[in-house]
Amino acid sequence: MDGSVIRAPACAAGAAYSSAENEAVGRSKGGFGCKIHALCDGLGMPIKFILTGGQEAECKQAISLLENVNASAVLADKAYDTNELREWLAIREIKAVIPPKSNRKEDIECDYWHYKERHAIECMFGKLKHYRRIATRYEKKAINYMGMLSFSSVLL
């Protein structure tokens, strides 16, 4: 599970009869952008995508990504280190392979040997961004961008 920021040109924010929130376009210091939150399997094949504005925190989308997915372990980076997610995973008896943030007060163990397998999602994002249409978000509407994202993920 991970997220990746996609920069969008200024024209991507101007969809007729819409708003930035509806089209998953956020504003940041660098301009317009969106964030792809993705879940993949152990082989790097995408399972689920969620689009949000570029300023949205990754940890807020974690539980909605993991709903209705059978997993024995969840591998994620420090951005997903929240007590809420860890409790949610513990209730479902899913192993949390998430390193603790540096500002966490209590020490939490992480299986770093298992954590090395997280490269699969990084490779998935790398392959997706080979497609120019995904890497630059030409589509103004979020539904069109999700369609292109789904189509290109089939080609992986």
DSSP file (Angstrom, degrees, kcal/mol; ACC not computed):
  #  RESIDUE AA STRUCTURE BP1 BP2  ACC     N-H-->O    O-->H-N    N-H-->O    O-->H-N    TCO  KAPPA ALPHA  PHI   PSI    X-CA   Y-CA   Z-CA
    1    1 A M              0   0    0      0, 0.0    76,-0.5     0, 0.0     2,-0.3   0.000 360.0 360.0 360.0 132.5    0.0    0.0    0.0
    2    2 A D  E     -A   38   0A   0     36,-2.0    36,-3.0    74,-0.1     2,-0.3  -0.962 360.0-128.9-163.3 175.0    1.4    3.4   -1.0
    3    3 A G  E     -A   37   0A   0     -2,-0.3     2,-0.4    34,-0.2    34,-0.2  -0.954  12.9-163.8-135.0 154.7    0.6    6.7   -2.5
    4    4 A S  E     -A   36   0A   0     32,-2.0    32,-2.8    -2,-0.3     2,-0.4  -0.998  18.6-128.9-142.9 136.0    2.1    8.8   -5.3
    5    5 A V  E     -A   35   0A   0     -2,-0.4     2,-0.5    30,-0.2    30,-0.2  -0.677  19.1-163.5 -86.4 135.3    1.7   12.4   -6.2
    6    6 A I  E     -A   34   0A   0     28,-3.5    28,-2.6    -2,-0.4     2,-0.2  -0.982  14.1-137.9-119.0 120.9    0.9   13.3   -9.8
    7    7 A R  E     -A   33   0A   0     -2,-0.5    26,-0.3   128,-0.4    24,-0.0  -0.545  19.5-158.5 -76.8 143.5    1.3   16.8  -11.0
    8    8 A A        -     0   0    0     24,-2.2    24,-0.4    -2,-0.2   129,-0.2  -0.938  18.6-112.3-123.4 145.3   -1.4   18.2  -13.2
    9    9 A P    >   -     0   0    0      0, 0.0     3,-1.7     0, 0.0     4,-0.3  -0.302  37.1-104.8 -68.5 163.0   -1.3   21.1  -15.6
   10   10 A A  G >  S+     0   0    0      1,-0.3     3,-1.3     2,-0.2     4,-0.1   0.812 118.9  62.4 -60.2 -31.5   -3.3   24.2  -14.8
   11   11 A C  G >  S+     0   0    0      1,-0.3     3,-1.2     2,-0.2    -1,-0.3   0.692  87.7  72.9 -69.6 -17.0   -6.0   23.3  -17.4
   12   12 A A  G <  S+     0   0    0     -3,-1.7     3,-0.3     1,-0.2    -1,-0.3   0.705  91.4  58.0 -69.9 -17.6   -6.7   20.1  -15.5
   13   13 A A  G <  S+     0   0    0     -3,-1.3    -1,-0.2    -4,-0.3    -2,-0.2   0.475  88.6  77.5 -89.9  -1.4   -8.5   22.1  -12.8
   14   14 A G    <   +     0   0    0     -3,-1.2     2,-0.2    -4,-0.1    -1,-0.2  -0.174  54.3 153.1-106.6  42.5  -11.0   23.7  -15.1
   15   15 A A    >   -     0   0    0     -3,-0.3     3,-0.9   125,-0.2     2,-0.1  -0.506  50.6-108.6 -70.6 135.7  -13.6   21.0  -15.7
   16   16 A A  T 3  S+     0   0    0      1,-0.2     3,-0.1    -2,-0.2    -1,-0.1  -0.361  95.7   6.5 -65.9 141.5  -17.0   22.5  -16.5
   17   17 A Y  T 3  S+     0   0    0      1,-0.2     2,-0.3    -2,-0.1    -1,-0.2   0.849 114.3  95.6  56.9  40.6  -19.8   22.2  -13.9
   18   18 A S    <   -     0   0    0     -3,-0.9     2,-0.3     5,-0.0    -1,-0.2  -0.886  61.2-134.7-147.1 175.5  -17.4   20.7  -11.4
   19   19 A S     >  -     0   0    0     -2,-0.3     4,-1.5    -3,-0.1     6,-0.1  -0.887  32.5-107.1-133.0 166.4  -15.1   21.5   -8.4
   20   20 A A  T  4>S+     0   0    0     -2,-0.3     5,-2.5     1,-0.2     4,-0.3   0.862 118.2  54.3 -62.4 -36.5  -11.6   20.6   -7.4
   21   21 A E  T >45S+     0   0    0      1,-0.2     3,-0.9     2,-0.2    -1,-0.2   0.892 107.8  49.6 -65.6 -39.3  -12.8   18.3   -4.7
   22   22 A N  T 345S+     0   0    0      1,-0.2    -1,-0.2     2,-0.1    -2,-0.2   0.816 114.8  44.2 -68.7 -29.6  -15.0   16.3   -7.1
   23   23 A E  T 3<5S-     0   0    0     -4,-1.5    -1,-0.2     2,-0.1    -2,-0.2   0.280 110.2-118.4-101.2  10.1  -12.2   15.9   -9.6
   24   24 A A  T < 5 +     0   0    0     -3,-0.9     2,-0.5    -4,-0.3    28,-0.2   0.887  65.4 141.2  56.2  44.9   -9.5   15.0   -7.0
   25   25 A V      < -     0   0    0     -5,-2.5     2,-0.3    28,-0.1    28,-0.2  -0.978  27.6-175.0-118.0 125.5   -7.3   18.0   -7.8
   26   26 A G  E     -B   33   0A   0      7,-3.4     7,-1.9    -2,-0.5     2,-0.4  -0.798  20.4-124.2-118.0 161.2   -5.6   19.7   -4.9
   27   27 A R  E     +B   32   0A   0     -2,-0.3     2,-0.3     5,-0.2     5,-0.2  -0.855  34.2 159.9-104.8 138.0   -3.5   22.8   -4.7
   28   28 A S  E >   -B   31   0A   0      3,-1.7     3,-1.3    -2,-0.4    27,-0.0  -0.807  58.1 -82.5-139.6-176.1    0.0   22.9   -3.2
   29   29 A K  T 3  S+     0   0    0      1,-0.3     3,-0.1    -2,-0.3    -2,-0.0   0.830 128.5  50.6 -60.7 -32.2    3.0   25.1   -3.4
   30   30 A G  T 3  S-     0   0    0      1,-0.3     2,-0.3     0, 0.0    -1,-0.3   0.525 119.4-103.4 -85.1  -6.6    4.0   23.5   -6.7
   31   31 A G  E <   - B   0  28A   0     -3,-1.3    -3,-1.7   -24,-0.0    -1,-0.3  -0.864  68.3  -6.2 121.1-156.1    0.6   23.9   -8.4
   32   32 A F  E     + B   0  27A   0    -24,-0.4   -24,-2.2    -2,-0.3     2,-0.3  -0.448  68.7 145.8 -78.2 149.3   -2.2   21.5   -9.1
   33   33 A G  E     -AB   7  26A   0     -7,-1.9    -7,-3.4   -26,-0.3    21,-1.6  -0.980  31.1-144.3-170.6 165.8   -1.9   17.8   -8.4
   34   34 A C  E     -AC   6  53A   0    -28,-2.6   -28,-3.5    -2,-0.3     2,-0.4  -0.893  16.9-131.3-133.6 166.6   -3.6   14.7   -7.3
   35   35 A K  E     -AC   5  52A   0     17,-2.8    17,-2.0    -2,-0.3     2,-0.6  -0.981   8.1-149.7-124.9 131.6   -2.6   11.7   -5.3
   36   36 A I  E     -AC   4  51A   0    -32,-2.8   -32,-2.0    -2,-0.4     2,-0.6  -0.890   9.5-163.6 -98.2 119.8   -3.0    8.0   -6.3
   37   37 A H  E     -AC   3  50A   0     13,-3.0    13,-2.1    -2,-0.6     2,-0.3  -0.922  21.2-178.1-100.7 124.7   -3.5    5.7   -3.3
   38   38 A A  E     -AC   2  49A   0    -36,-3.0   -36,-2.0    -2,-0.6     2,-0.4  -0.910  25.7-159.6-132.0 153.1   -2.9    2.2   -4.4
   39   39 A L  E     + C   0  48A   0      9,-2.1     8,-3.5    -2,-0.3     9,-1.4  -0.996  20.2 177.3-126.5 132.7   -3.0   -1.4   -3.1
   40   40 A C  E     - C   0  46A   0     -2,-0.4    81,-0.1     6,-0.3     2,-0.1  -0.891  25.5-114.1-132.9 165.8   -1.2   -4.2   -4.9
   41   41 A D    >   -     0   0    0      4,-2.1     3,-1.6    -2,-0.3    -1,-0.1  -0.192  48.2 -83.4 -87.0-174.4   -0.5   -7.9   -4.3
   42   42 A G  T 3  S+     0   0    0      1,-0.3    78,-0.1     2,-0.1    -1,-0.1   0.686 128.5  53.9 -66.5 -19.3    2.8   -9.5   -3.6
   43   43 A L  T 3  S-     0   0    0      2,-0.1    -1,-0.3    77,-0.0     0, 0.0   0.440 119.8-105.4 -94.2  -1.0    3.6   -9.7   -7.4
   44   44 A G  S <  S+     0   0    0     -3,-1.6    -2,-0.1     1,-0.3    -5,-0.0   0.629  71.7 143.2  87.6  14.3    3.0   -5.9   -7.9
   45   45 A M        -     0   0    0      1,-0.1    -4,-2.1     2,-0.0    -1,-0.3  -0.772  54.8-113.2 -88.7 129.5   -0.3   -6.3   -9.6
   46   46 A P  E     +C   40   0A   0      0, 0.0    -6,-0.3     0, 0.0     3,-0.1  -0.306  36.0 173.5 -66.3 141.7   -2.7   -3.5   -8.7
   47   47 A I  E     +     0   0A   0     -8,-3.5     2,-0.3     1,-0.4    -7,-0.2   0.742  64.1   4.9-110.1 -45.9   -5.8   -4.4   -6.7
   48   48 A K  E     -C   39   0A   0     -9,-1.4    -9,-2.1     2,-0.0    -1,-0.4  -0.997  55.7-163.1-148.6 145.2   -7.4   -1.0   -5.8
   49   49 A F  E     -C   38   0A   0     -2,-0.3     2,-0.4   -11,-0.2   -11,-0.2  -0.967   2.8-173.8-128.0 146.7   -7.0    2.7   -6.5
   50   50 A I  E     -C   37   0A   0    -13,-2.1   -13,-3.0    -2,-0.3     2,-0.4  -0.992  13.6-149.7-135.4 133.9   -8.3    5.8   -4.8
   51   51 A L  E     +C   36   0A   0     -2,-0.4     2,-0.3   -15,-0.2   -15,-0.2  -0.871  25.1 158.3-103.6 135.8   -7.8    9.4   -6.1
   52   52 A T  E     -C   35   0A   0    -17,-2.0   -17,-2.8    -2,-0.4   -26,-0.2  -0.878  47.7 -72.3-140.2 174.8   -7.6   12.4   -3.8
   53   53 A G  E >   -C   34   0A   0     -2,-0.3     3,-1.6   -19,-0.2   -19,-0.3  -0.309  49.9-108.7 -65.3 157.3   -6.2   15.9   -3.9
   54   54 A G  T 3  S+     0   0    0    -21,-1.6   -20,-0.2     1,-0.3    -1,-0.1   0.717 116.3  55.1 -64.5 -22.8   -2.4   16.2   -3.8
   55   55 A Q  T 3  S+     0   0    0    -22,-0.2    -1,-0.3   -28,-0.1     2,-0.1   0.504  81.2 115.8 -89.1  -3.8   -2.4   17.6   -0.3
   56   56 A E  S <  S-     0   0    0     -3,-1.6     2,-0.1     1,-0.1    -4,-0.1  -0.425  70.7-115.2 -70.8 136.5   -4.4   14.7    1.2
   57   57 A A    >   -     0   0    0     -2,-0.1     3,-0.6     1,-0.1     4,-0.4  -0.441  14.0-136.0 -71.3 143.8   -2.6   12.5    3.8
   58   58 A E  G >  S+     0   0    0      1,-0.2     3,-1.4     2,-0.2     4,-0.3   0.861  99.0  62.5 -68.7 -36.8   -2.0    8.9    2.8
   59   59 A C  G >  S+     0   0    0     20,-0.4     3,-0.8     1,-0.3     4,-0.4   0.732  91.6  66.6 -66.0 -21.8   -3.0    7.4    6.2
   60   60 A K  G <  S+     0   0    0     -3,-0.6     4,-0.3     1,-0.2    -1,-0.3   0.741 104.3  44.2 -70.7 -22.1   -6.6    8.7    5.8
   61   61 A Q  G <> S+     0   0    0     -3,-1.4     4,-1.7    -4,-0.4    -1,-0.2   0.416  87.3  94.1-100.6   0.5   -7.2    6.4    2.8
   62   62 A A  H <> S+     0   0    0     -3,-0.8     4,-1.9    -4,-0.3     5,-0.1   0.929  85.7  44.0 -63.7 -49.3   -5.6    3.2    4.3
   63   63 A I  H  > S+     0   0    0     -4,-0.4     4,-1.2     1,-0.2    -1,-0.2   0.898 113.0  51.4 -67.1 -39.5   -8.7    1.6    5.8
   64   64 A S  H  4 S+     0   0    0     -4,-0.3    -1,-0.2     1,-0.2    -2,-0.2   0.830 110.2  50.8 -68.1 -28.7  -10.9    2.3    2.8
   65   65 A L  H  < S+     0   0    0     -4,-1.7    -1,-0.2     1,-0.2    -2,-0.2   0.877 112.8  45.7 -69.4 -37.4   -8.2    0.7    0.6
   66   66 A L  H >< S+     0   0    0     -4,-1.9     3,-1.4    -5,-0.2    -2,-0.2   0.584  83.7 115.2 -86.4 -10.5   -8.1   -2.4    2.7
   67   67 A E  T 3< S+     0   0    0     -4,-1.2     3,-0.1     1,-0.3    -3,-0.0  -0.356  86.1   8.3 -62.8 139.3  -11.8   -3.0    3.1
   68   68 A N  T 3  S+     0   0    0      1,-0.2     2,-0.4    -2,-0.0    -1,-0.3   0.742 101.4 120.9  61.6  28.1  -13.0   -6.2    1.5
   69   69 A V    <   -     0   0    0     -3,-1.4     2,-0.6     2,-0.0    -1,-0.2  -0.986  57.9-140.1-121.6 128.1   -9.5   -7.4    0.8
   70   70 A N        +     0   0    0     -2,-0.4     2,-0.3    -3,-0.1    -3,-0.0  -0.761  37.6 154.0 -86.8 124.3   -8.1  -10.6    2.2
   71   71 A A        -     0   0    0     -2,-0.6     3,-0.1     1,-0.1    -2,-0.0  -0.993  42.1-157.0-148.1 150.8   -4.5  -10.3    3.3
   72   72 A S  S    S+     0   0    0      1,-0.3    23,-2.4    -2,-0.3     2,-0.3   0.668  87.3  13.6 -97.7 -23.0   -2.2  -11.9    5.8
   73   73 A A  E     -d   95   0B   0     21,-0.2     2,-0.5     2,-0.0    -1,-0.3  -0.993  62.2-146.0-150.3 151.1    0.1   -8.9    6.0
   74   74 A V  E     -d   96   0B   0     21,-2.8    23,-2.8    -2,-0.3     2,-0.6  -0.983  12.9-161.9-120.6 121.1    0.1   -5.2    5.1
   75   75 A L  E     +d   97   0B   0     -2,-0.5     2,-0.3    21,-0.2    23,-0.2  -0.908  26.7 148.9-104.6 122.1    3.4   -3.6    4.0
   76   76 A A        -     0   0    0     21,-1.7   -74,-0.1    -2,-0.6    42,-0.1  -0.957  40.6-109.2-147.9 162.4    3.4    0.2    4.1
   77   77 A D    >   -     0   0    0    -76,-0.5     3,-1.9    -2,-0.3     4,-0.1  -0.194  50.1 -81.1 -87.6-175.3    5.8    3.0    4.7
   78   78 A K  G >  S+     0   0    0      1,-0.3     3,-1.8     2,-0.2    23,-0.1   0.705 119.0  75.1 -62.1 -21.9    6.0    5.4    7.7
   79   79 A A  G 3  S+     0   0    0      1,-0.3   -20,-0.4   -21,-0.0    -1,-0.3   0.740  95.2  51.9 -63.1 -21.5    3.2    7.6    6.3
   80   80 A Y  G <  S+     0   0    0     -3,-1.9     2,-1.7    19,-0.1    -1,-0.3   0.273  74.8 120.8 -98.0  10.0    0.7    4.8    7.4
   81   81 A D    <   +     0   0    0     -3,-1.8     2,-0.3    18,-0.1    20,-0.1  -0.570  36.7 136.0 -80.2  85.9    1.9    4.6   11.0
   82   82 A T     >  -     0   0    0     -2,-1.7     4,-2.0     1,-0.1     5,-0.2  -0.958  60.2-130.3-129.0 150.8   -1.3    5.4   12.9
   83   83 A N  H  > S+     0   0    0     -2,-0.3     4,-2.5     1,-0.2     5,-0.2   0.878 108.1  57.9 -64.5 -37.5   -2.8    3.8   16.0
   84   84 A E  H  > S+     0   0    0      1,-0.2     4,-2.2     2,-0.2    -1,-0.2   0.922 108.9  43.6 -60.5 -45.8   -6.2    3.6   14.2
   85   85 A L  H  > S+     0   0    0      2,-0.2     4,-2.4     1,-0.2     5,-0.2   0.910 112.8  52.0 -67.1 -42.2   -4.8    1.6   11.3
   86   86 A R  H  X S+     0   0    0     -4,-2.0     4,-2.1     1,-0.2    -2,-0.2   0.898 111.9  46.5 -62.4 -40.4   -2.8   -0.7   13.6
   87   87 A E  H  X S+     0   0    0     -4,-2.5     4,-2.3     2,-0.2    -1,-0.2   0.906 110.9  52.6 -66.7 -41.7   -5.9   -1.4   15.7
   88   88 A W  H  X S+     0   0    0     -4,-2.2     4,-1.2    -5,-0.2    -2,-0.2   0.901 112.5  45.0 -60.8 -41.8   -8.0   -2.1   12.6
   89   89 A L  H  <>S+     0   0    0     -4,-2.4     5,-2.7     1,-0.2    -1,-0.2   0.880 110.6  53.9 -69.5 -38.6   -5.4   -4.6   11.4
   90   90 A A  H ><5S+     0   0    0     -4,-2.1     3,-1.2     1,-0.2    -2,-0.2   0.887 104.6  54.5 -64.5 -39.2   -5.1   -6.2   14.8
   91   91 A I  H 3<5S+     0   0    0     -4,-2.3    -1,-0.2     1,-0.3    -2,-0.2   0.876 112.8  43.3 -61.2 -37.6   -8.8   -6.8   15.0
   92   92 A R  T 3<5S-     0   0    0     -4,-1.2    -1,-0.3    -5,-0.2    -2,-0.2   0.324 114.6-118.4 -91.1   7.0   -8.7   -8.6   11.6
   93   93 A E  T < 5 +     0   0    0     -3,-1.2     2,-0.5     1,-0.2    -3,-0.2   0.886  62.1 149.7  56.4  44.8   -5.5  -10.5   12.6
   94   94 A I      < -     0   0    0     -5,-2.7     2,-0.3    -6,-0.1   -21,-0.2  -0.920  50.3-118.7-107.4 131.6   -3.5   -9.0    9.8
   95   95 A K  E     -d   73   0B   0    -23,-2.4   -21,-2.8    -2,-0.5     2,-0.8  -0.543  22.3-144.2 -72.6 126.9    0.2   -8.5   10.4
   96   96 A A  E     -d   74   0B   0     -2,-0.3     2,-0.9   -23,-0.2    15,-0.2  -0.836  16.7-176.3 -94.8 111.2    1.2   -4.8   10.2
   97   97 A V  E     +d   75   0B   0    -23,-2.8   -21,-1.7    -2,-0.8    13,-0.1  -0.699  35.8 133.1-105.8  77.0    4.6   -4.4    8.6
   98   98 A I        -     0   0    0     -2,-0.9   -21,-0.2    11,-0.3   -20,-0.1  -0.988  54.0-129.8-130.5 119.2    4.9   -0.6    9.1
   99   99 A P        -     0   0    0      0, 0.0     2,-0.1     0, 0.0   -18,-0.1  -0.412  34.0-107.3 -67.7 146.7    8.0    1.0   10.5
  100  100 A P        -     0   0    0      0, 0.0   -22,-0.1     0, 0.0     7,-0.0  -0.425  31.9-108.5 -74.2 148.7    7.3    3.5   13.3
  101  101 A K    >   -     0   0    0    -23,-0.1     3,-1.3   -20,-0.1   -22,-0.0  -0.342  28.5-115.0 -67.5 157.7    7.6    7.2   12.8
  102  102 A S  T 3  S+     0   0    0      1,-0.3    -1,-0.1    -2,-0.0   -24,-0.0   0.747 114.2  53.7 -69.3 -23.3   10.6    8.9   14.4
  103  103 A N  T 3  S+     0   0    0      0, 0.0    -1,-0.3     0, 0.0     2,-0.2   0.331  77.9 123.0 -94.6   8.7    8.3   10.9   16.7
  104  104 A R    <   -     0   0    0     -3,-1.3     4,-0.1     1,-0.1     0, 0.0  -0.522  52.7-151.3 -72.4 134.8    6.4    7.9   18.1
  105  105 A K  S    S+     0   0    0     -2,-0.2     2,-0.3     2,-0.1    -1,-0.1   0.907  77.3  53.5 -77.5 -43.4    6.7    7.7   21.9
  106  106 A E  S    S-     0   0    0      1,-0.0     2,-0.3     0, 0.0    -2,-0.0  -0.727  91.3-114.3 -94.6 145.5    6.3    3.9   22.4
  107  107 A D        -     0   0    0     -2,-0.3     2,-0.4    -7,-0.0    -2,-0.1  -0.605  30.5-166.9 -80.3 131.8    8.6    1.6   20.5
  108  108 A I        -     0   0    0     -2,-0.3     2,-0.1    -4,-0.1    -4,-0.0  -0.975  18.0-126.3-121.8 132.2    6.9   -0.7   17.9
  109  109 A E        -     0   0    0     -2,-0.4     2,-0.4   -10,-0.1   -11,-0.3  -0.456  22.9-167.3 -75.2 147.2    8.6   -3.6   16.3
  110  110 A C        -     0   0    0     -2,-0.1     2,-1.5   -13,-0.1     3,-0.1  -0.998  24.7-130.1-136.7 133.6    8.8   -3.9   12.5
  111  111 A D     >  +     0   0    0     -2,-0.4     4,-2.0   -15,-0.2     3,-0.4  -0.656  28.5 179.8 -81.7  89.3    9.8   -7.0   10.6
  112  112 A Y  H  > S+     0   0    0     -2,-1.5     4,-1.0     1,-0.2    -1,-0.2   0.745  76.9  61.9 -68.7 -23.0   12.3   -5.3    8.3
  113  113 A W  H  4 S+     0   0    0      1,-0.2     3,-0.3     2,-0.2    -1,-0.2   0.920 111.2  38.8 -64.7 -43.2   13.1   -8.6    6.5
  114  114 A H  H >4 S+     0   0    0     -3,-0.4     3,-1.6     1,-0.2    -2,-0.2   0.819 107.3  66.3 -73.3 -32.6    9.4   -8.7    5.4
  115  115 A Y  H >< S+     0   0    0     -4,-2.0     3,-2.0     1,-0.3    -1,-0.2   0.749  84.4  73.2 -62.7 -25.9    9.4   -5.0    4.8
  116  116 A K  G >< S+     0   0    0     -4,-1.0     3,-1.2    -3,-0.3    -1,-0.3   0.752  83.4  69.2 -61.9 -23.2   11.9   -5.4    1.9
  117  117 A E  G X  S+     0   0    0     -3,-1.6     3,-1.5     1,-0.2    -1,-0.3   0.544  73.9  88.7 -72.8  -5.7    9.1   -6.9   -0.2
  118  118 A R  G X>  +     0   0    0     -3,-2.0     3,-1.0     1,-0.3     4,-1.0   0.597  62.2  86.8 -69.1  -9.7    7.4   -3.4   -0.3
  119  119 A H  H <> S+     0   0    0     -3,-1.2     4,-2.5     1,-0.2    -1,-0.3   0.721  71.5  76.6 -62.2 -18.5    9.5   -2.6   -3.4
  120  120 A A  H <> S+     0   0    0     -3,-1.5     4,-1.8     1,-0.2    -1,-0.2   0.898  95.9  44.5 -61.1 -41.5    6.7   -4.3   -5.5
  121  121 A I  H <> S+     0   0    0     -3,-1.0     4,-2.3     2,-0.2    -1,-0.2   0.855 111.1  53.7 -74.4 -32.4    4.4   -1.3   -5.1
  122  122 A E  H  X S+     0   0    0     -4,-1.0     4,-2.0     2,-0.2    -2,-0.2   0.903 110.1  47.9 -65.1 -39.7    7.2    1.1   -5.9
  123  123 A C  H  X S+     0   0    0     -4,-2.5     4,-2.3     2,-0.2    -2,-0.2   0.870 108.5  55.3 -66.3 -36.6    7.9   -0.8   -9.1
  124  124 A M  H  X S+     0   0    0     -4,-1.8     4,-2.3     2,-0.2    -2,-0.2   0.928 108.8  46.6 -62.2 -45.2    4.2   -0.7   -9.9
  125  125 A F  H  X S+     0   0    0     -4,-2.3     4,-2.2     1,-0.2    -1,-0.2   0.885 110.6  54.1 -64.2 -37.5    4.1    3.1   -9.7
  126  126 A G  H  < S+     0   0    0     -4,-2.0     4,-0.2     1,-0.2    -2,-0.2   0.907 110.4  45.7 -61.7 -42.0    7.2    3.2  -11.8
  127  127 A K  H >< S+     0   0    0     -4,-2.3     3,-1.1     1,-0.2     4,-0.4   0.882 111.7  52.1 -68.9 -38.5    5.6    1.1  -14.5
  128  128 A L  H >< S+     0   0    0     -4,-2.3     3,-1.5     1,-0.2     6,-0.3   0.886 104.5  56.6 -64.4 -37.6    2.4    3.2  -14.4
  129  129 A K  T 3< S+     0   0    0     -4,-2.2    -1,-0.2     1,-0.3    -2,-0.2   0.497  86.5  78.5 -77.9  -1.0    4.3    6.4  -14.8
  130  130 A H  T <  S+     0   0    0     -3,-1.1     2,-0.7    -4,-0.2    -1,-0.3   0.776  79.6  81.3 -70.0 -25.7    5.8    5.2  -18.0
  131  131 A Y  S X> S-     0   0    0     -3,-1.5     4,-2.3    -4,-0.4     3,-1.1  -0.732  77.7-149.8 -83.9 117.9    2.5    6.1  -19.6
  132  132 A R  H 3> S+     0   0    0     -2,-0.7     4,-1.6     1,-0.3     5,-0.2   0.820  93.9  59.1 -59.1 -34.1    2.5    9.8  -20.2
  133  133 A R  H 3>>S+     0   0    0      1,-0.2     5,-0.8     2,-0.2     4,-0.6   0.819 111.1  41.5 -67.6 -30.5   -1.2   10.2  -19.7
  134  134 A I  H <45S+     0   0    0     -3,-1.1     3,-0.2    -6,-0.3    -2,-0.2   0.893 113.0  52.7 -79.9 -43.9   -0.9    8.8  -16.2
  135  135 A A  H  <5S+     0   0    0     -4,-2.3  -128,-0.4    -7,-0.3    -2,-0.2   0.745 121.6  29.5 -67.5 -24.6    2.3   10.7  -15.3
  136  136 A T  H  <5S-     0   0    0     -4,-1.6    -1,-0.2    -5,-0.2    -2,-0.2   0.482  94.5-134.1-117.0  -4.0    0.9   14.1  -16.3
  137  137 A R  T  <5 +     0   0    0     -4,-0.6    -3,-0.1    -3,-0.2    -4,-0.1   0.958  31.1 173.9  47.6  73.5   -2.9   13.8  -15.7
  138  138 A Y      < +     0   0    0     -5,-0.8     2,-0.1  -130,-0.1    -1,-0.1   0.765  50.0  94.9 -76.0 -26.3   -4.2   15.3  -18.9
  139  139 A E        -     0   0    0     -6,-0.3  -127,-0.0     1,-0.1     6,-0.0  -0.432  58.8-159.9 -72.5 137.9   -7.8   14.4  -18.0
  140  140 A K  S    S+     0   0    0     -2,-0.1     2,-0.3  -126,-0.1  -125,-0.2   0.844  75.0  68.2 -81.9 -36.4   -9.9   17.1  -16.3
  141  141 A K  S  > S-     0   0    0      1,-0.1     4,-1.8  -123,-0.0     3,-0.1  -0.666  74.8-141.7 -90.4 138.6  -12.4   14.7  -14.9
  142  142 A A  H  > S+     0   0    0     -2,-0.3     4,-2.7     1,-0.2     5,-0.2   0.855 101.6  57.5 -65.7 -35.4  -11.5   12.2  -12.2
  143  143 A I  H  > S+     0   0    0      1,-0.2     4,-1.7     2,-0.2    -1,-0.2   0.876 107.5  47.9 -65.7 -36.0  -13.6    9.4  -13.7
  144  144 A N  H  > S+     0   0    0      2,-0.2     4,-2.1     1,-0.2    -1,-0.2   0.895 112.1  49.4 -69.7 -39.5  -11.7    9.7  -17.0
  145  145 A Y  H  X S+     0   0    0     -4,-1.8     4,-2.4     1,-0.2    -2,-0.2   0.900 109.7  51.0 -66.7 -39.9   -8.4    9.6  -15.2
  146  146 A M  H  X S+     0   0    0     -4,-2.7     4,-2.7     2,-0.2    -1,-0.2   0.875 108.6  53.5 -63.4 -36.5   -9.5    6.5  -13.2
  147  147 A G  H  X S+     0   0    0     -4,-1.7     4,-2.5     2,-0.2    -2,-0.2   0.922 110.7  44.9 -62.9 -44.3  -10.5    4.9  -16.4
  148  148 A M  H  X S+     0   0    0     -4,-2.1     4,-2.6     2,-0.2    -2,-0.2   0.877 113.0  52.1 -66.9 -36.6   -7.0    5.5  -17.9
  149  149 A L  H  X S+     0   0    0     -4,-2.4     4,-1.7     2,-0.2    -2,-0.2   0.913 112.0  45.4 -64.4 -43.6   -5.4    4.3  -14.7
  150  150 A S  H  X S+     0   0    0     -4,-2.7     4,-1.1     2,-0.2    -2,-0.2   0.905 113.8  49.9 -66.2 -41.7   -7.4    1.1  -14.7
  151  151 A F  H >X S+     0   0    0     -4,-2.5     4,-0.8     1,-0.2     3,-0.5   0.925 112.3  46.0 -63.8 -45.1   -6.7    0.6  -18.4
  152  152 A S  H 3< S+     0   0    0     -4,-2.6     4,-0.4     1,-0.2     3,-0.2   0.800 106.2  59.8 -71.6 -26.7   -3.0    1.1  -18.0
  153  153 A S  H >< S+     0   0    0     -4,-1.7     3,-0.6     1,-0.2    -1,-0.2   0.773  99.6  57.6 -71.0 -24.0   -2.8   -1.2  -15.0
  154  154 A V  H << S+     0   0    0     -4,-1.1    -1,-0.2    -3,-0.5    -2,-0.2   0.821 101.7  56.8 -70.0 -30.7   -4.1   -4.0  -17.1
  155  155 A L  T 3<        0   0    0     -4,-0.8    -1,-0.2     1,-0.3    -2,-0.2   0.572 360.0 360.0 -78.8  -9.2   -1.2   -3.5  -19.4
  156  156 A L    <         0   0    0     -3,-0.6    -1,-0.3    -4,-0.4    -2,-0.1   0.521 360.0 360.0 -66.9 360.0    1.3   -4.0  -16.6
